[in-house]
Structures are given as C-alpha cells and as structure tokens.
C-alpha cells in the first residue's frame, strides 16, 4: 500500500461502516476488511494481519455487548472453542497462495449465503425454538475445521460458524450472534498469535483504523443486541456472506 493519506483515511471510513454492519449480527468484519484492502492491491500478508487485528477489537466489543444483554451462553460457546483456538493458531502460521485458497473460501461463503437467505424467508412460526444446546462432538469438529480455515485466511471464523449454528437450529439468532462474537474473539487472537512472524506487515495506519472499527463495532453491536429484528439480522448476514464470497471468488 502506498503512503497516500487519502487512502488511509478512506479505508478508515470503509472499515468503520464494515464494522458497524458486521457487528450488528455478531460478526467482526474480517472478510469485509480483506475485501476493501484487496481492492487497493495490498499484499496478502498485510491483509491477513491487519484484518485479524481489527477483528480482535470488534469481536471484543461485540462479546461485551451481547454478554451484557444476556444472550451469551458459555455452554453454547465452549464446544466450538476447545479445538477452534488451537486450530486457528495453526492456521495463523500457515500462508497459502491466495490464488488457490481464497476462491475456495469464497465458494463456501456463497453457499452459506444461499442457506442463510432461505432460512430468512421462512416464517417465524416455521422455525421451532432451539430446545437443546449444540451437541458436543459435532461442535468440536465444527470448531476445529472452521478454526483452521479462518486462521489460514484471516477471516476470524464467525462468518462460517453462524450459518452452521442457525442451519442446525442449535441457537436463536441473537444467541448465535453472541456465540460467533466470542468465537471471533478467541480465534482472531489465536490466528494473530500464530502469525507473529508477519506482524511487521501491519501498516503504520493501524491506530487510526482501530479507532474507526472501534466506533463502528460499538454502534453495530449496540443496535444488533437491542433493536434489529431477527429476520432482518438473517438477511443482513446473508448479504454480507454473499458480498464477501463474491469478492473472494473474483479476486
């Protein structure tokens, strides 16, 4: 990335908007940050480490907001986190060629978007409320797979986890948002730690960008945890999945 101040400020504005929208549905925005940086032709390692650092802050804000509103259940979170954290750590240390891996991730996101859109179209009466927490061993496996994928790509993981939880009816929409916020927090920290060899790739503009996503993430988590209807949350998440997947496939 060039040292152009206009690009730096422009990215700050984009990051703020991305954080606001993603945080409203319990996401931290890594795929959105990656998409914005990709448009400017930033290096893959810079994109990965920067997205993880921004993700970490927004996920922390979202976790706090959803916990304060009573939507966070540790029984729902910890089965995904047990293997998600170490596998994200491993993934963070892996640097695969972007031209091979990102299109595959994009396809997964597009398929997830289609599933999320279908679930949003169903009437509330057709979606029975979850009665049991996520089953332990399937959650372990899900957490491990998503942890490795998200750590390798710098996407945090929640954007993959949410469609699984909602598709299997393991939690309500807001419980899912709370769970994915925690998962993003843990996995972003693990992946960033695993990528410690590449920290020098983080741009000097990081303090400004952290301020931007902190503001956007705080506003988004506040709205999502209190006011955004559940069906709307599903539609927003479906749109985010689609745009993120489209960007990765066409990169």
BELKA-V981231 format. One record per backbone hydrogen bond with DSSP energy under -0.5 kcal/mol. CO is the residue of the C=O (numbers start at 1). NH is the residue of the N-H. E is the energy in kcal/mol with one decimal. If there is no record, write none. Layout:
BEGIN
co->{CO;CO}
nh->{NH;NH}
e->{E;E}
END
This chain:
BEGIN
co->{4;5;6;7;8;9;10;11;12;13;14;15;16;17;18;19;20;22;22;23;29;30;31;32;33;34;35;36;37;37;38;43;44;45;46;47;48;49;50;51;52;53;54;55;56;57;58;59;60;61;62;63;64;65;66;66;67;71;72;73;73;74;77;77;78;79;80;81;82;83;84;85;86;87;88;89;90;90;91;94;97;97;98;100;101;102;103;104;105;106;107;108;109;110;111;112;113;114;115;116;117;118;119;123;124;126;135;136;137;138;139;140;141;142;143;144;145;146;147;148;149;150;150;150;155;157;157;158;160;161;162;163;164;165;165;166;172;173;174;175;176;177;178;179;180;181;182;183;184;185;186;187;188;189;190;191;193;195;196;198;199;203;204;205;205;206;207;208;209;210;211;212;213;214;215;216;217;218;219;220;221;222;223;223;223;229;230;231;232;233;234;235;236;237;238;239;240;241;242;243;244;245;246;247;248}
nh->{8;9;10;11;12;13;14;15;16;17;18;19;20;21;22;23;24;25;27;26;33;34;35;36;37;38;39;40;40;42;41;47;48;49;50;51;52;53;54;55;56;57;58;59;60;61;62;63;64;65;66;67;68;69;71;72;70;73;74;76;77;78;80;81;82;83;84;85;86;87;88;89;90;91;92;93;93;94;94;96;100;101;102;104;105;106;107;108;109;110;111;112;113;114;115;116;117;118;119;120;121;122;122;126;127;128;139;140;141;142;143;144;145;146;147;148;149;150;151;152;153;154;155;156;157;160;161;162;164;165;166;167;168;170;171;169;176;177;178;179;180;181;182;183;184;185;186;187;188;189;190;191;192;193;194;195;196;198;199;201;202;206;207;208;209;210;211;212;213;214;215;216;217;218;219;220;221;222;223;224;225;226;226;227;228;233;234;235;236;237;238;239;240;241;242;243;244;245;246;247;248;249;250;251;251}
e->{-1.7;-2.5;-2.7;-2.6;-1.7;-2.0;-2.2;-3.3;-2.0;-2.0;-2.7;-2.8;-2.2;-2.4;-2.7;-2.5;-1.1;-1.7;-2.4;-1.6;-2.5;-2.8;-2.1;-2.2;-2.6;-2.5;-1.4;-0.7;-0.7;-1.8;-1.3;-2.5;-2.6;-2.3;-2.2;-2.4;-2.1;-2.1;-2.5;-2.6;-2.2;-1.3;-2.1;-2.8;-1.7;-2.0;-2.6;-2.6;-2.0;-2.3;-2.6;-2.1;-2.4;-1.5;-2.3;-0.6;-1.4;-0.6;-0.5;-0.8;-1.5;-2.7;-1.1;-1.4;-2.0;-0.6;-1.0;-2.1;-0.5;-2.0;-2.0;-2.0;-2.0;-2.5;-2.6;-0.9;-0.8;-0.5;-1.2;-0.5;-1.4;-2.0;-1.5;-0.7;-2.0;-2.7;-1.9;-1.8;-2.3;-2.3;-2.3;-2.2;-2.4;-2.0;-2.0;-2.5;-2.5;-2.0;-2.1;-1.9;-1.4;-0.8;-0.5;-1.7;-1.5;-0.7;-1.7;-2.2;-2.2;-2.5;-2.8;-2.2;-2.4;-2.5;-2.1;-2.2;-2.3;-3.1;-2.3;-2.0;-1.9;-1.9;-1.4;-0.7;-1.1;-1.3;-2.1;-2.5;-0.9;-2.4;-2.6;-2.4;-2.1;-2.5;-0.5;-0.8;-2.6;-2.4;-2.2;-2.5;-2.9;-1.7;-1.9;-2.5;-2.8;-2.0;-2.7;-2.7;-2.5;-1.8;-2.2;-2.9;-2.5;-2.1;-2.6;-1.5;-1.5;-2.4;-1.3;-2.3;-2.0;-1.5;-0.6;-0.5;-2.0;-2.7;-1.9;-2.0;-2.6;-2.1;-2.0;-2.5;-3.1;-1.9;-2.1;-2.6;-2.6;-1.8;-2.2;-2.9;-2.2;-0.8;-0.6;-2.8;-1.8;-2.2;-1.9;-2.1;-2.7;-2.5;-2.5;-2.3;-2.3;-2.6;-2.3;-2.7;-2.5;-2.7;-2.7;-2.1;-2.2;-2.5;-2.0;-0.6;-0.5}
END
